[in-house]
Amino acid sequence: MLYPAGVTHTDYNRRILTKQVLVELESGHDAQPSRMLWRGGWSPAPAAEGYFIFVTTETGGALGLAEAVARAGGVNVAEPMLRSWPGNG
């Protein structure tokens, strides 16, 4: 469970860490260096050119995966994906 810093923890602002990382590549780079670094699953992000979704099998593994992919050449951003707590949108 994750909550925004400095606010009261409520069901409304509770987020769950998924096993996915959204990666934006620098212009002109392909996913090959990052794919070689990560042996887990990955796919192009739907309707978002230059973005990929990498997947880990480990609970909580998205944090380490995001850090590792961010260090790879040609990566602008690598952010763990969160989802809302069920029932709060």
C-alpha positions as CSV (number, residue, x, y, z in Angstrom):
1,M,0.0,0.0,0.0
2,L,1.2,3.5,-0.8
3,Y,-0.1,6.9,0.2
4,P,0.8,10.4,-0.9
5,A,3.3,12.0,1.5
6,G,2.0,14.3,4.2
7,V,-1.7,13.4,4.0
8,T,-4.0,11.4,6.2
9,H,-4.2,7.8,5.0
10,T,-7.7,7.1,3.6
11,D,-9.3,4.5,1.3
12,Y,-9.6,7.4,-1.2
13,N,-5.9,8.1,-1.6
14,R,-4.6,4.5,-1.0
15,R,-2.7,3.0,-4.0
16,I,-1.5,-0.5,-4.6
17,L,1.9,-1.1,-6.3
18,T,1.4,-3.3,-9.4
19,K,4.0,-5.6,-10.9
20,Q,4.3,-3.2,-13.9
21,V,6.7,-0.4,-14.8
22,L,5.9,2.3,-17.5
23,V,9.0,3.1,-19.4
24,E,9.4,6.1,-21.8
25,L,12.3,5.8,-24.1
26,E,14.4,8.8,-25.4
27,S,13.6,9.8,-29.0
28,G,15.5,7.5,-31.4
29,H,16.0,4.7,-29.0
30,D,14.4,1.3,-29.1
31,A,13.7,-1.0,-26.2
32,Q,16.5,-3.4,-27.0
33,P,19.0,-2.3,-24.2
34,S,16.3,-2.3,-21.6
35,R,14.8,-5.6,-22.8
36,M,18.2,-7.2,-22.6
37,L,18.6,-5.9,-19.1
38,W,15.2,-7.3,-18.1
39,R,14.3,-10.9,-18.8
40,G,10.7,-10.6,-17.5
41,G,7.7,-9.7,-19.7
42,W,7.3,-6.5,-21.6
43,S,5.1,-5.0,-24.3
44,P,4.6,-1.7,-26.1
45,A,2.2,0.5,-24.2
46,P,-1.2,0.7,-26.0
47,A,-1.6,3.9,-28.0
48,A,1.6,5.4,-26.6
49,E,4.5,5.4,-29.1
50,G,7.9,5.3,-27.4
51,Y,6.4,3.8,-24.2
52,F,6.7,0.2,-23.0
53,I,5.3,-1.7,-20.0
54,F,7.8,-4.0,-18.3
55,V,6.4,-6.7,-15.9
56,T,8.0,-8.4,-12.9
57,T,6.9,-11.6,-11.3
58,E,8.0,-10.5,-7.8
59,T,5.6,-8.8,-5.4
60,G,7.1,-5.4,-4.8
61,G,9.6,-6.0,-7.7
62,A,8.4,-3.0,-9.7
63,L,10.4,-0.6,-7.5
64,G,13.7,-2.4,-8.2
65,L,12.8,-3.0,-11.8
66,A,12.1,0.8,-12.3
67,E,15.5,1.7,-10.8
68,A,17.3,-0.9,-13.0
69,V,15.6,0.2,-16.2
70,A,16.1,3.9,-15.5
71,R,19.8,3.3,-15.4
72,A,19.8,1.7,-18.9
73,G,20.8,4.0,-21.7
74,G,18.1,5.7,-23.7
75,V,15.5,5.8,-21.0
76,N,13.7,9.1,-20.1
77,V,11.4,7.7,-17.4
78,A,10.8,4.4,-15.6
79,E,7.9,4.6,-13.1
80,P,6.2,1.8,-11.2
81,M,2.5,1.7,-12.0
82,L,0.0,2.1,-9.3
83,R,-3.7,1.3,-9.1
84,S,-6.4,2.7,-7.0
85,W,-7.8,0.8,-4.0
86,P,-10.9,-1.2,-5.2
87,G,-14.0,0.9,-5.0
88,N,-12.4,4.4,-5.1
89,G,-11.9,4.8,-8.8
